[in-house]
Each structure stands twice: as C-alpha cells, then as structure tokens.
Amino acid sequence: MAPYATIRTPRLDIAYLEWNPAGERAAVLLHGWPDSPESWHTVAQRLAAEGYRVLCPALRGFGATRFLDPATPRSGELAALGRDLLDFIAALGLVRPLLVGHDWGARAAANACGLQPDVAAQLVLLSIGYGTNDPSQALALEQARNYWYHWFMATPRGADTVRNEAQAFTRYMWDTWSPAGWYTETEFAQAARAFDNPDWAAVVLHSYRHRWSFVAGDPAYADDNAQLTPAPQLAVPTLVLHGGADTCNLPATSEGRAHYFTGGFERRVLDGVGHFPQREAPQAVADAILKFCAAWPAAR
C-alpha cells in the first residue's frame, strides 16, 4: 500500500489508498461512519492478490479529502456521497468497477448505481438495508432505539458533542455496535485520525439531520435526490453482507429487499459479527465478495 494519493473532481480533492495499480479489474471500497479507508486493509490486500486494482477513497469530510471551494455547503446528504463516487470513478477513468461499501459507503455505492445504472459490474453492500433512507419509513422500536445517535445529533447538545468530543463519541459507537473486544487501540486511533478533517463535524451533522428532514439539502443535489426518491430498483448484481450481531442496523433491516434488485441478488448473514464486518471478519468478507463476483461476472 502506497501513501494516500489525491484526485481532483468537480467539488473535491479526494484522498485515496491504492493497492495493485496494474490490476486488470478495478474495485472501489468505500468506508462508513465512523471509520476510515484503512478499514479495508485486509480485504483490499486479498482482492489485490486476486488481480484487482483496489482503491479506497476517503469520503467528503474524512481524512485528507478536501472541498475545493470554501463556499461549497458542507453537505453530508446521501445523494452527495453517491455523486462524489461517480465523480471519483470518472476522474480516474475506471470502467465498470466492482463497488463495495460499508455503512455510509454502502449508501454511496447504491446511490451511485441508482444515478448511473451502468456504472458498476457488481455491487456489495455491508451492514445496511437498501431502501431505508426514507424519513417516513416504518421503524421497529428496537431499531428506533438503536438510532438514538441520529436524533441526538439534531440537538444542540449532540452537535456540541460531535464538534468537541469526536473521539469519545465515535468510540462509544465502536464499543456498542459489535461484540466486545473486536478492535485494538491502534486500530481505533488510526481510524480516528480521519475525523480530524476540518469539515468532519459539519458533514456528519448535516448528513444525519438531512436524513430525517431536519435540514434542507444542498440545491446542487436536488435533481439527484429526486432521482433517488423513492429508492430506484438497481440492475447491477448485488450482494448484501450483514453481521448477525449488528446492534446499529439490525439484520432485519436488510431482509425482504430482493425486489429492489433486478440484476441478481444474494444476502448473507455473518454469525457473531457486528457492525464492522470488514474489520471483524475480513477473510469471510473477502471470500464472499470473490465467490459472488465469480458467480456474477457481469450484469445479466
């Protein structure tokens, strides 16, 4: 793995890690919240060993990714994440890469496929249920309890916590979303460096507030939001991997979603794994991705 590289897109300088630059096929792996591109290290190495060129960008507001214009709204809306991914793919000239996303990254990857149906050859979503971005969606009481942090961030106290206690706040998520003892202090410290971005708090707060219609979005993404609302069917072959012990997004949130995927769909629950499968069970995740891509080499 080389140090971070950067690529300029219409709105961002996107920092990214890369493995096996000469690989014949591209795979873009997108991290979630609260996490960083390093979360993919083991999975990326495995895919690179199988011949993939692997790229792991830092999302807007994370790590060394920066906005080009100080006047650009620091939006964290999910449509913006999808558009950022399309811009990243275009800037690097990638042709129908494999897209793999976790949490925020999964939503970005799915939205990119919704905005540009032919952008990817395969799609892998970790730890989310597709079609769950509607603020009026039905929520089981247990899932509503799990989303306490969404609504906490809509309050002045929550905003102050995000701005001034980022590491304590995010560590609490790591400690409560997966079975105990799954990470080391070194791993958390490495991820937390990505939260030192000067736009991190603004992007995070806007993302969760916008998700529940507490704040308006950036008008620049109005057309994208309209295209993604309601969630469109996706024609790309899709694999969903969900930890059976995920106490952020319960495994039930990804059940019953096959009707959204017209190009092929598989779902696997990883027993004993929490909200961060690529960190907690990287070999199982890599095995599942490679098996799926072998079974679905291109959209049918």
N, C-alpha and C positions, 0 to 999 in steps of 0.2 A: 504494500500500500504506500503510495506516494503522499506527500503533504497535500493539503487542500489546494485544489485549482479553482479558478473562477471563470464564469462565462457570463457575458452581458446579454440581458434580454431587454425587452422594451421598458420594463419598470425596475428591474433588479440587477445587481451583480450577485449571481448565485454561486456560493461556495459548494464544492462537492468533492467527495473522495472517489477514487477510481482504482479498480483492480483490472489487470489484464487488458490494457488498452488495445491490443491487437486481436482481441476476441472477435469471432465471426458474427456472433449474435449479441445484441445489447440487452441488458436487464437494468431497469431503474428501480431502486429500492428506496422507499420513502418512509422516514421515521414518523413517529407520533408525538403526542404530548403526554407527559413532559419527558422528552427524550432527545436524542441527537443521532446524526448519521452513524456514529460509532456503534450503535445498537446492532448494526447489520454485520459486524466484522466477521463472525464465524460463518454465517450464511453466505456472505459475499465471497469469502475465500473458497467455499465449496463450489459455488456457481462458477467462479473464475477457473477452478481446476477442471470443470466440465466444458470449458471453452467459451464461456460468456465474457463479454466486456461488461463489467459491473460498475454502475455509477450510483452514488448515494448523495443526493443533494441535501443541503440544509434548507429547510422551509423558511419562508419570509419571517423575519423576527428572530431567527435562531442562528447561533454560531456566527460565522463571518459573512453571511448573506446580508446585503445592504440595499436599501432603496436608493435609486439614483437621484430622485428629486425630493428635497426636504418638504415640499408642499404636498406630496402624494399622501392621501389618507392612509393611516396605518391600520388598514382593514385586515381582519382575520377571517372574513367570511369564507365559507367553504367553496363558493364559486371562484373566488380569487385564487385559492390554492389549486384548483383544477386548471385554471388559466395559466398560472405560473408553471405548472408541469408541462403544458402544451408549449409554452414559450421555451422552456428548457430543452425539450425534445427537438424543437425546430432549430434552436441556436446551435445545437451540436450535430444537426443533420442525422439524427437517429431514424431508422426506418423500422417501424412496427416492432418496437421493443417489447419484451416481457415487462409488465408493470406489477410491482409487488409493493403493497402499502400496509402499514400498521397504524391503527387509530386515525389521527389526522391524515396521515399519509395514505391510508386506505380510502378515505373520503376524497382526497385529492385525486387519486388514481381513478376511482369510479367516476368522479365528475369529469375528468379529462375524457374518459371514454363516452360519457354522455354528451359532451360538447363536440367531440370529433370521433364518430363511431369507428373509423378505420385506423385509429392512432396506434393500437396495440395488437399484438398477436395473441397474448394471453393476459389474464388479469388474476392476481391473487390478493385477497383481502383478509387481513388479520384483525380479529378482535372487534369487529363491528357487524351490525346488520344493515344491509343496504336498504334504502328507502325509509330510514329512520331520522331524517333531517327535518321533518315537518313539525313546526312548533305546536300544532294542534293534535299531534299523534296521541293515541291511547298509550298510557303507561301503567304497567303493574305497579302496585305500591312499593314493592321491594326495589324495582328499578328506579322509581322516583326518589326513594331514599338514597340510592347509590349516586344519583345526580345532584346531591346536595351542593357540591362544589360549583356546579354551573350557576346555581342561583345565588350562592354566597358571593360569587364574583360580580353579581349585578348590584351589590350593596356597597356603600362607601367603605365599610369595614373590610369587605372582601377585596376591593380594589386596593386599599392600603396594604393588605397582606401580600398581594401579588407584587406590588411595587417595592415593598421594603423587606419582605421575608420570603423571597422566592425559593431559597433552598429549603427552608423549613416546610413550606407549603408543599413543594413538589416531593420532598422526601416522604411526607405523610401519604401521598398517593402511592409511591413505591411500596411503602410498608403495609398498605391496606388493600391493595388490588390483587395481590398474589400471595400464595402461601409463604410463611415466614422463612427467612434465610436464603432467599434466592439470588441476592446480589452482594457484591463486596463494596467496601468503602471506596476503593479505587474506581470501580465501575460507576458509582453514583457521582463521584467528583468529576469524572471525565464527561458524563452527560450534562452535569450542572454547568460546566463551562459554556455550553451552548445557550444558557439562559442569561449570560452577561451581555448579550446583544442590547444596544440602547433602545431598540424598538420592541423587545420581547414582551414587556408588560402591556404595552398598548395593543399589540397584535392579539395577545392572549385574551385580554379583557374584551376587546371588540368581538373576537370570534365567538365566545360563549354568550355574550349579550345579544349579538345578532342572531344566533341560532334559535333563540326564543323570542325574537321580535321585540327586544327591549330597546334596540337602537337601529337606526337606518343603515343600509349598506352604502358602499361607495357607488355612486351613479355609473362609474365606468364599467361595472359588472351587472348592470340592470338587465341587459339582454341575456347574459349568461345565466343569471338567476331565473329568468323567465323560461329558458330552455330546460332548466333542471328542476322546475316546479310544475307539476309533481314529478317525482323521480322517473326518468325515462327507462324503458327497457334497454338492456345492453346486449349487443350481438356478439361480443367477444367471449370466448370460452373463459369461464370464471371458476376459481377455487376459493372457498371460504375456509379458513382455519380459525378455530375458536377454542380458547382454553376452557376446559371443563370447570376450572376453579377460578374463573374470572369474576371478581366481585366489583368491577367497574361496569362493564357491559355484560350482563348475564348471558350465558349461552342461548337462552331462549330468544334473545333479541335478533339472532341470525337464523332462527328457524322459520320455515314456511316462506322463503324468499325465492324459490326456484322460478316462479312465474316472471320475475324480472329479467331472466337471463335466457335469451333465445338462441345463443350460440353454443350452449353446453354449460352444465353446472354441476359442481360437486361440493360437498361440505363435509368437513371432518372436525370432530371434537377431540382435543388432545387432553386425555385424562390427567388430572393432577397439575395441570399448567394454569397459571393465572393470566393476567392481562398482557404480559410481555413475552409471547411465545418465542420470538426470535432471540431473546436473551435467555429465557429459561430452558428452552428445548431446541437449540439451533439446529442440531443434526436432524431431528424429526421434522422440523420445518423445511430444511433443505431437501430432505428425502421426498417429502410430499410435493414440493414445488417441481422437482425434477421428474418425478413419476407423472405428475399431471401434464407437464409440458410434453413428455414423450407420448402420452395418450392423446393429446390435443395439439399437434404440431402447427396447426393454423386454423383460422376460423372456418367453420363448415357451413 
